[in-house]
Amino acid sequence: MKFLKARVKAFEYAFTGLVQGYKKETHVKIHMLATLVVITGGIFLKITPTEWIILIACCCIVISAELINTAIERTCDLITLERNSQIKYIKDISAGAVLALCLGSVSIAVLIFTKYVF
């Protein structure tokens, strides 16, 4: 029973993190809005189940990466708020990872949706 309670508590913490990310982080809101656009487009265009799997995976990966990027940036800010070239590098690299995932996800969405639109 203790194990189950601990798992429920862990889920509560994770859900709180997702909600806090949405409330406090502009980029998380942007990614969630993009997810809503993708879902709406998928429903309207009646995409295939395989395309749904691919697009949902892309959206989840991008949102997860943004949350991880936020955690990295906030952790760096706890270390120092002063200008630091190593901290800048860490923040730039983690932001670059999110950008790479976003560009890949947009490319996938364009490839999927293009055949329905044209």
N, CA, C and O of each residue as an XYZ file, in Angstrom:
472
protein
N       0.819     -1.202      0.000
C       0.000      0.000      0.000
C       0.866      1.270      0.000
O       0.532      2.258     -0.655
N       1.975      1.229      0.740
C       2.868      2.369      0.795
C       3.452      2.668     -0.587
O       3.609      3.827     -0.970
N       3.772      1.595     -1.332
C       4.296      1.740     -2.682
C       3.288      2.462     -3.571
O       3.656      3.369     -4.317
N       2.030      2.069     -3.497
C       0.986      2.673     -4.317
C       0.788      4.145     -3.963
O       0.637      4.981     -4.855
N       0.789      4.465     -2.682
C       0.652      5.859     -2.256
C       1.808      6.708     -2.778
O       1.609      7.852     -3.189
N       3.000      6.152     -2.762
C       4.168      6.879     -3.257
C       4.046      7.128     -4.760
O       4.432      8.196     -5.234
N       3.523      6.171     -5.511
C       3.335      6.341     -6.960
C       2.280      7.407     -7.248
O       2.451      8.217     -8.159
N       1.203      7.411     -6.486
C       0.161      8.424     -6.662
C       0.736      9.799     -6.360
O       0.463     10.760     -7.080
N       1.522      9.898     -5.312
C       2.146     11.180     -4.950
C       3.091     11.637     -6.058
O       3.123     12.819     -6.401
N       3.854     10.710     -6.612
C       4.772     11.053     -7.704
C       3.997     11.574     -8.916
O       4.426     12.525     -9.569
N       2.862     10.953     -9.211
C       2.023     11.420    -10.316
C       1.502     12.829    -10.023
O       1.468     13.674    -10.918
N       1.101     13.084     -8.790
C       0.622     14.412     -8.410
C       1.720     15.462     -8.617
O       1.451     16.552     -9.122
N       2.945     15.136     -8.229
C       4.060     16.068     -8.419
C       4.297     16.336     -9.902
O       4.513     17.477    -10.312
N       4.254     15.280    -10.690
C       4.476     15.432    -12.134
C       3.371     16.274    -12.769
O       3.651     17.144    -13.593
N       2.136     16.023    -12.396
C       1.017     16.795    -12.934
C       1.139     18.258    -12.520
O       0.867     19.155    -13.318
N       1.544     18.498    -11.283
C       1.766     19.868    -10.804
C       2.841     20.550    -11.642
O       2.708     21.723    -11.990
N       3.899     19.824    -11.964
C       4.960     20.385    -12.801
C       4.446     20.775    -14.175
O       4.815     21.822    -14.706
N       3.603     19.943    -14.747
C       3.017     20.246    -16.054
C       2.142     21.504    -15.978
O       2.225     22.376    -16.843
N       1.322     21.588    -14.959
C       0.445     22.757    -14.780
C       1.275     24.012    -14.526
O       0.992     25.066    -15.095
N       2.295     23.909    -13.677
C       3.151     25.065    -13.391
C       3.893     25.522    -14.647
O       4.037     26.720    -14.893
N       4.356     24.562    -15.430
C       5.013     24.907    -16.688
C       4.083     25.686    -17.592
O       4.487     26.672    -18.209
N       2.841     25.246    -17.671
C       1.858     25.946    -18.505
C       1.579     27.346    -17.957
O       1.528     28.313    -18.718
N       1.401     27.455    -16.653
C       1.053     28.742    -16.047
C       2.182     29.768    -16.144
O       1.927     30.953    -16.361
N       3.428     29.320    -15.985
C       4.539     30.258    -15.830
C       5.436     30.415    -17.052
O       6.200     31.377    -17.128
N       5.361     29.504    -17.999
C       6.307     29.521    -19.111
C       5.617     29.811    -20.440
O       4.785     29.029    -20.902
N       5.967     30.927    -21.043
C       5.366     31.340    -22.308
C       5.580     30.306    -23.406
O       4.666     30.030    -24.184
N       6.771     29.737    -23.475
C       7.053     28.782    -24.545
C       6.248     27.496    -24.388
O       5.882     26.872    -25.384
N       5.972     27.095    -23.159
C       5.116     25.921    -22.950
C       3.715     26.231    -23.473
O       3.084     25.384    -24.106
N       3.236     27.428    -23.212
C       1.918     27.830    -23.736
C       1.912     27.807    -25.265
O       0.954     27.341    -25.881
N       2.980     28.309    -25.865
C       3.073     28.326    -27.333
C       3.039     26.898    -27.877
O       2.330     26.618    -28.843
N       3.799     25.998    -27.261
C       3.830     24.608    -27.729
C       2.472     23.926    -27.527
O       2.049     23.118    -28.354
N       1.807     24.250    -26.446
C       0.479     23.659    -26.215
C      -0.542     24.220    -27.209
O      -1.430     23.495    -27.658
N      -0.423     25.487    -27.548
C      -1.285     26.068    -28.574
C      -1.027     25.392    -29.921
O      -1.966     25.071    -30.650
N       0.236     25.182    -30.243
C       0.579     24.478    -31.487
C      -0.005     23.072    -31.480
O      -0.482     22.594    -32.509
N       0.030     22.407    -30.329
C      -0.561     21.069    -30.203
C      -2.060     21.126    -30.467
O      -2.605     20.251    -31.140
N      -2.720     22.136    -29.947
C      -4.162     22.307    -30.187
C      -4.439     22.521    -31.674
O      -5.407     21.978    -32.207
N      -3.607     23.298    -32.341
C      -3.753     23.524    -33.783
C      -3.575     22.207    -34.543
O      -4.337     21.904    -35.462
N      -2.569     21.434    -34.155
C      -2.316     20.142    -34.809
C      -3.496     19.196    -34.601
O      -3.934     18.536    -35.543
N      -4.008     19.126    -33.386
C      -5.150     18.250    -33.098
C      -6.374     18.686    -33.899
O      -7.070     17.853    -34.479
N      -6.632     19.977    -33.927
C      -7.766     20.501    -34.698
C      -7.600     20.174    -36.179
O      -8.542     19.728    -36.834
N      -6.404     20.397    -36.695
C      -6.127     20.078    -38.096
C      -6.295     18.597    -38.379
O      -6.854     18.216    -39.407
N      -5.815     17.763    -37.472
C      -5.941     16.318    -37.643
C      -7.385     15.854    -37.663
O      -7.753     14.989    -38.458
N      -8.203     16.425    -36.792
C      -9.628     16.079    -36.758
C     -10.305     16.550    -38.040
O     -11.038     15.793    -38.676
N     -10.058     17.794    -38.415
C     -10.687     18.383    -39.598
C     -10.304     17.639    -40.872
O     -11.146     17.410    -41.740
N      -9.026     17.260    -40.981
C      -8.540     16.617    -42.200
C      -8.662     15.087    -42.168
O      -8.361     14.416    -43.155
N      -9.104     14.545    -41.032
C      -9.298     13.093    -40.881
C      -8.021     12.304    -41.213
O      -8.019     11.441    -42.090
N      -6.953     12.616    -40.501
C      -5.689     11.932    -40.725
C      -5.771     10.481    -40.249
O      -6.668     10.112    -39.492
N      -4.826      9.676    -40.702
C      -4.827      8.247    -40.383
C      -4.358      8.003    -38.945
O      -3.722      8.872    -38.349
N      -4.666      6.829    -38.386
C      -4.172      6.509    -37.036
C      -2.644      6.580    -36.921
O      -2.125      7.036    -35.903
N      -1.938      6.141    -37.933
C      -0.472      6.215    -37.904
C      -0.009      7.668    -37.860
O       0.928      8.002    -37.134
N      -0.659      8.528    -38.630
C      -0.306      9.954    -38.620
C      -0.607     10.574    -37.254
O       0.144     11.425    -36.778
N      -1.709     10.145    -36.622
C      -2.022     10.615    -35.266
C      -0.894     10.249    -34.307
O      -0.442     11.079    -33.518
N      -0.448      9.007    -34.384
C       0.619      8.542    -33.487
C       1.865      9.401    -33.671
O       2.479      9.834    -32.696
N       2.226      9.639    -34.901
C       3.435     10.422    -35.191
C       3.296     11.856    -34.673
O       4.205     12.375    -34.024
N       2.159     12.493    -34.960
C       1.973     13.888    -34.553
C       1.855     14.032    -33.032
O       2.403     14.970    -32.454
N       1.146     13.112    -32.391
C       1.036     13.173    -30.927
C       2.411     12.971    -30.292
O       2.761     13.657    -29.332
N       3.188     12.030    -30.827
C       4.544     11.815    -30.311
C       5.387     13.080    -30.463
O       6.098     13.471    -29.538
N       5.306     13.715    -31.626
C       6.062     14.959    -31.851
C       5.665     16.030    -30.839
O       6.527     16.675    -30.241
N       4.376     16.215    -30.650
C       3.901     17.247    -29.716
C       4.369     16.956    -28.291
O       4.832     17.856    -27.590
N       4.249     15.701    -27.868
C       4.673     15.335    -26.508
C       6.174     15.507    -26.318
O       6.625     15.961    -25.267
N       6.937     15.145    -27.330
C       8.393     15.280    -27.242
C       8.798     16.750    -27.138
O       9.664     17.101    -26.337
N       8.178     17.605    -27.942
C       8.522     19.036    -27.914
C       8.146     19.654    -26.569
O       8.937     20.399    -25.990
N       6.950     19.355    -26.068
C       6.532     19.912    -24.773
C       7.445     19.403    -23.660
O       7.843     20.169    -22.783
N       7.774     18.119    -23.694
C       8.688     17.556    -22.689
C      10.052     18.223    -22.755
O      10.633     18.556    -21.723
N      10.562     18.418    -23.960
C      11.864     19.071    -24.115
C      11.828     20.495    -23.578
O      12.787     20.948    -22.953
N      10.736     21.197    -23.817
C      10.616     22.565    -23.304
C      10.602     22.575    -21.781
O      11.209     23.452    -21.166
N       9.927     21.626    -21.169
C       9.907     21.546    -19.709
C      11.303     21.216    -19.165
O      11.726     21.778    -18.154
N      12.007     20.315    -19.831
C      13.377     19.986    -19.419
C      14.282     21.205    -19.591
O      15.103     21.494    -18.720
N      14.138     21.919    -20.705
C      14.910     23.133    -20.943
C      14.654     24.154    -19.833
O      15.585     24.788    -19.337
N      13.404     24.304    -19.454
C      13.058     25.236    -18.380
C      13.728     24.818    -17.076
O      14.270     25.655    -16.355
N      13.690     23.523    -16.776
C      14.322     23.038    -15.546
C      15.830     23.297    -15.570
O      16.411     23.690    -14.558
N      16.449     23.082    -16.706
C      17.893     23.341    -16.836
C      18.184     24.826    -16.628
O      19.102     25.185    -15.889
N      17.406     25.685    -17.278
C      17.633     27.126    -17.144
C      17.423     27.600    -15.712
O      18.208     28.394    -15.194
N      16.361     27.111    -15.074
C      16.108     27.519    -13.682
C      17.203     27.015    -12.748
O      17.590     27.712    -11.810
N      17.702     25.811    -13.000
C      18.793     25.278    -12.185
C      20.044     26.134    -12.358
O      20.727     26.448    -11.383
N      20.339     26.507    -13.592
C      21.484     27.384    -13.851
C      21.329     28.712    -13.121
O      22.299     29.247    -12.584
N      20.110     29.243    -13.102
C      19.866     30.518    -12.414
C      20.054     30.390    -10.907
O      20.394     31.367    -10.238
N      19.837     29.197    -10.371
C      20.092     28.985     -8.938
C      21.585     29.006     -8.640
O      22.009     29.411     -7.557
N      22.371     28.568     -9.609
C      23.824     28.529     -9.428
C      24.389     29.944     -9.424
O      25.175     30.307     -8.549
N      23.980     30.739    -10.410
C      24.431     32.138    -10.457
C      23.540     32.939    -11.402
O      23.094     32.433    -12.432
N      23.291     34.177    -11.045
C      22.573     35.100    -11.921
C      23.547     36.032    -12.641
O      23.161     36.817    -13.507
N      24.817     35.923    -12.260
C      25.850     36.732    -12.919
C      26.145     36.159    -14.295
O      25.921     34.976    -14.549
N      26.650     37.011    -15.181
C      27.057     36.545    -16.511
C      28.141     35.493    -16.361
O      29.129     35.687    -15.651
N      27.935     34.373    -17.045
C      28.881     33.271    -16.961
C      28.854     32.543    -18.300
O      27.802     32.064    -18.723
N      29.982     32.457    -18.958
C      30.016     31.877    -20.308
C      29.624     30.397    -20.313
O      29.018     29.926    -21.275
N      29.956     29.671    -19.266
C      29.575     28.252    -19.213
C      28.073     28.084    -19.020
O      27.460     27.211    -19.634
N      27.479     28.916    -18.171
C      26.024     28.872    -17.968
C      25.319     29.254    -19.271
O      24.336     28.618    -19.652
N      25.817     30.289    -19.955
C      25.237     30.689    -21.230
C      25.281     29.533    -22.221
O      24.302     29.264    -22.918
N      26.416     28.855    -22.278
C      26.576     27.713    -23.179
C      25.541     26.619    -22.868
O      24.894     26.093    -23.773
N      25.398     26.292    -21.602
C      24.431     25.269    -21.182
C      23.013     25.672    -21.593
O      22.265     24.862    -22.139
N      22.653     26.926    -21.328
C      21.310     27.398    -21.684
C      21.103     27.402    -23.194
O      20.039     27.013    -23.677
N      22.103     27.836    -23.933
C      22.003     27.869    -25.393
C      21.846     26.463    -25.973
O      21.042     26.244    -26.879
N      22.610     25.525    -25.450
C      22.546     24.143    -25.936
C      21.168     23.545    -25.645
O      20.588     22.897    -26.516
N      20.638     23.747    -24.448
C      19.327     23.171    -24.123
C      18.218     23.838    -24.936
O      17.265     23.174    -25.341
N      18.333     25.139    -25.176
C      17.353     25.819    -26.035
C      17.484     25.339    -27.482
O      16.485     25.191    -28.186
N      18.709     25.100    -27.913
C      18.940     24.587    -29.259
C      18.321     23.206    -29.460
O      17.823     22.896    -30.542
N      18.356     22.388    -28.424
C      17.733     21.065    -28.508
C      16.228     21.193    -28.738
O      15.649     20.463    -29.543
N      15.610     22.116    -28.033
C      14.171     22.339    -28.221
C      13.900     22.847    -29.633
O      12.957     22.400    -30.287
N      14.717     23.772    -30.098
C      14.543     24.308    -31.450
C      14.664     23.196    -32.494
O      13.862     23.131    -33.425
N      15.655     22.329    -32.343
C      15.837     21.227    -33.288
C      14.595     20.324    -33.310
O      14.143     19.914    -34.379
N      14.056     20.021    -32.149
C      12.845     19.192    -32.080
C      11.652     19.913    -32.698
O      10.841     19.294    -33.388
N      11.544     21.210    -32.456
C      10.437     21.987    -33.045
C      10.530     21.988    -34.566
O       9.533     21.761    -35.251
N      11.715     22.239    -35.092
C      11.887     22.263    -36.550
C      11.576     20.898    -37.161
O      10.935     20.814    -38.209
N      12.025     19.842    -36.512
C      11.721     18.498    -36.991
C      10.239     18.206    -36.931
O       9.685     17.615    -37.857
N       9.590     18.612    -35.855
C       8.149     18.368    -35.695
C       7.330     19.158    -36.708
O       6.358     18.646    -37.264
N       7.723     20.396    -36.942
C       7.018     21.200    -37.954
C       7.201     20.572    -39.331
O       6.257     20.530    -40.120
N       8.386     20.093    -39.627
C       8.634     19.435    -40.912
C       7.742     18.206    -41.075
O       7.165     17.986    -42.140
N       7.633     17.416    -40.025
C       6.772     16.229    -40.057
C       5.317     16.636    -40.265
O       4.613     16.035    -41.076
N       4.866     17.654    -39.534
C       3.474     18.115    -39.672
C       3.208     18.605    -41.096
O       2.159     18.311    -41.669
N       4.142     19.341    -41.658
C       3.979     19.833    -43.033
C       3.881     18.649    -44.000
O       3.027     18.641    -44.886
N       4.741     17.664    -43.834
C       4.698     16.484    -44.708
C       3.367     15.735    -44.585
O       2.820     15.265    -45.583
N       2.860     15.631    -43.374
C       1.591     14.919    -43.170
C       0.416     15.717    -43.705
O      -0.423     15.179    -44.427
N       0.349     16.997    -43.356
C      -0.829     17.791    -43.716
C      -0.863     18.215    -45.180
O      -1.937     18.446    -45.735
N       0.304     18.318    -45.804
C       0.352     18.782    -47.205
C      -0.503     17.929    -48.132
O      -1.193     18.463    -49.000
N      -0.467     16.624    -47.959
C      -1.221     15.754    -48.867
C      -2.728     15.920    -48.715
O      -3.478     15.590    -49.633
N      -3.186     16.428    -47.568
C      -4.615     16.660    -47.369
C      -5.066     18.016    -47.869
O      -6.215     18.193    -48.273
N      -4.151     18.970    -47.839
C      -4.488     20.347    -48.207
C      -4.376     20.567    -49.715
O      -5.170     21.308    -50.295
N      -3.394     19.924    -50.352
C      -3.166     20.171    -51.778
C      -3.584     18.989    -52.608
O      -3.464     19.021    -53.833
